[in-house]
Amino acid sequence: MLVMALLPRERDSIFCQIAAKLQMPNVEGRMLRESVTISRNDEIYECFPDLMRLETGTLLCVYRESNNHTAEDFCDLVWRTSDDDGKTWGNRHVLVESRPADGELMKWNCPRTGVLADGRVYILCDQYPRFTGHEDEGSTTWIWWSNDGGETWADPVDTGVKGIVPDQLCELPSGRLLLSKQEREPMTGKLRQRVCISDDGGRTWSDSVEIAFHPDLHLCEGSILRLPDGTLVCYMRENSMKGLPVYKAISKDDGESWVGPFETPMHGGHRPVAGFLPSGHVMVVYRYTTAGKGFAKGVFAYRESVESAAEVDVDKQEGRFAAIDHDRSARLDTGYVGWVTLPDGRAFIANYINDDAPKAQIRGYWISESDFIIE
């Protein structure tokens, strides 16, 4: 009775805490949710995976390898595939390698992947100088194209899109492509979410369009989702480390202008990744954090209706939470994910996590809509 009397945002925060406790490992030290190791090499820090499902049904997972989270000694992008909906994974394939030269490491940061309506498969990633520069200086997004379902990749192309932590490409029915990324506002130092637009299949890109900026917030790591009526919703991390919720912005004109930011019930949410479940509901998977200490505690999924996704008043939004994983390590580090839906109606999530490994590993999970609610 006490929980139900709270305001919706307070109540959902408590539900998150309860779910986190329920997701603790059992007495054998194993997670309660079914999981699989996509890749684990205890000598390498494996992180920041993204995932796509090819037309053949093959899953392709791309991720970064480095010596640690910040990457100083080396920085590579690699990929693996699965032909059985994530149960087993094939050999590691190197997409690109980076080593220090003349005292500088060109750092590959956060890869993303997907397939477009014309069948082209892509991997994209931001890159910037690790030592002599800064992530906000000299960063650019590169893209690799494949015309044979990811079997081979053309040489990378510099898109000219500045900023870091790019989103997957959001493709509209017209063929327009949106590439969202974060930048830092030079006067205040606050992070802002912006987007570049391509109307020629990704050959050229517009100047940055503002998605959301607020002088009291650090808005970043956006994920754009197109709703059935054409409304675009961009879910964003708030990076002040105060445990603030995921925010969102709304566009009604194919990404040319945006309103927001607006709160969501996803408290302490980092790196949201949004998509549709087979039922038509929206699912957002994100890193769960708390204010101050306790960074990157675990991974959660949030399921809401399309109407809730389009709603700007947080007190009128409504959804359900499911715990995905909990980092039991003293070196908490987890929560950048990619996910796809499978033919049997489940979703498969790829995530990086320290947990029981000396360095980060790539782990996969299956989740069903019954994990949120029994219909």
Buried (B, 14 or more C-beta within 10 A) or exposed (E): EEEEEEEEBEBBBEBBBEBBEEBEBEEEEEBEBEBBEBBBBEEBBBBBBBBBBBEEEBBBBBBBBBBEBEBBEBBBBBBBBBBEBBEEBEEBBEBBEBEBEEEEBBBBBBBBBBBBEEEBBBBBBBBBBBEEBEBBEEBBBBBBBBEEBBEEBEEBBEBEBBBBBBBBBBBBEEBBBBBBBBBBEEEEEBBBBBBBBBBEBBEEBBEBBEBBBBEEBBBBBBBBBBBEEEBBBBBBBBBEBEBBBBBBBBBBEBBEEBEBBBBBBBBBBBBBBBBBBBBEBBBBBBBBBBEEEEBBBBBBBBBBBBEBBBBBEBEEBEBBBBBBBBBBBEEBBBBBBBBBBBEEEBBBBBBBBBBBBEBBBBBBBBBBBEBBEEE
